[in-house]
Amino acid sequence: MADYLLDTSFLIDLLNSKDEALEIHEEISGSQATSTVCVYELSKFDGFDRSKLEVNRVFGLSPDDAAEAGEVYRRLKERGEPVGETDCLISGAALSRDLTLVTRDEDFRKIEALDAIFY
């Protein structure tokens, strides 16, 4: 079972062997996963090799994830602080599954209920 959801920004830094991402990954190794939404975002980059991700550590969005993402979107829109659609989907998955998001994307700070590691 995963405890951490790896965001696209973290995965990019990990794939590029950034020191801080490597250190965090070593600390949480074995208890992390990512979402198909992050795979989608990474796949937009030319040369992305999907085989570098552990297939059993990638989960698809569930109906609960999607519903939570919709709630995140509505709350942020009401406050006049929208974030991107994919960030809503990623945060919805983290919230519905009670996972800690690992990211350097500052937009996630707008989501008050989200447990996250920012670096």
N, C-alpha and C positions, 0 to 999 in steps of 0.2 A: 504494500500500500504506500502511496506517495504522500509526502508531507509538504512538498514544495512544487510549485508550478513555475517552470522556466519560461520567461517571456522571450520574445524574439530578440530584443536588444541584448539580453544576457547570452543567448545562443550565438549571436553574431560575434560577441566578444570572446566567447569560449572557442568557437571555430577559428578565430583569429589569434588564439593563444594569448589573450590579454591577461597580465598577471593577476589582477584583482578577480577576474572571472574564474581563472584557474584555481585560485585559493578558495573561493566560495564553493566551487564545484567539488573540491576535495573534501571540504567540511560536510557537505550534504549528500555526497555520493551514495547511491543506493536508495535514497528516499525522495527522488525527484521524478517528475514527468513533464511533458509538454502537451500542447493541444494541437489538433489539426489546423487550427487558426494560425498558429505560429509557423507550422509547416507551409501553409499557404503564403504567409508573408515572406518567409525565406525563399520560397520557390520563385518569387518575382526577381531574384537576383540571378543574373547570368552566371552559370557555372556552379550553382548550388548543387551539392551532391547529397541527396536524400539518404543515401546509405550510411552517412556519418551519424545519423540519429538511430538510437535503439528503438526498433519498431514496437517492442512491447512496452515502451515508456511514452508512447504517443496515444492520447485518447481523443475520440471524437466528441463533439458537443452533444450533450443529452438535452431532453426537453427542459429539465430543471436548470441547466446551464443557460439555455436560451431565455427562459423566463426571468432569471436573475439578471441577465444582461439587459433585458428590456427595462427592468426596474432601475438599473444603474443609469441607463440612457435618460429615462424620464426625470430622475432626481437631478441629474447634472443639467439637463435642459431647463428645468424649472429654476435652477440657481443661476442660469446664464453662463455655465462653465462646461460646455460640451467637450467631449473627447471623441476621437475617431471611432468608427463602428467596430473595427477589429479590437481596439482597446476595451470597448464595452463587452465584447464577446469573451475576451481573455479574462477580464475581471469577473464576469458572470460565472465563468467556469471555476475560478479560484474561490469565489464566495460560496457557490452552491456545494462545492466539494470540501469546503473548509481547508483550503490549501494556502500556504504562504507564497505569495508571488515574489520571484527574484527578478529584479529589473533595474535598469538605469533610466528608464523612461519616466520623467518627472510628471507627466500627465496623470499617472496613476495615483499621485498624491491627492488629487481631487476627490478620490473615492474613499470617503471616511471610514467605511466599515471594512475596508480591505486590509488584511494583514500582509505586509510586504517588507522585503529586504531591499533597500535602495543602496547602491554603491556608486 
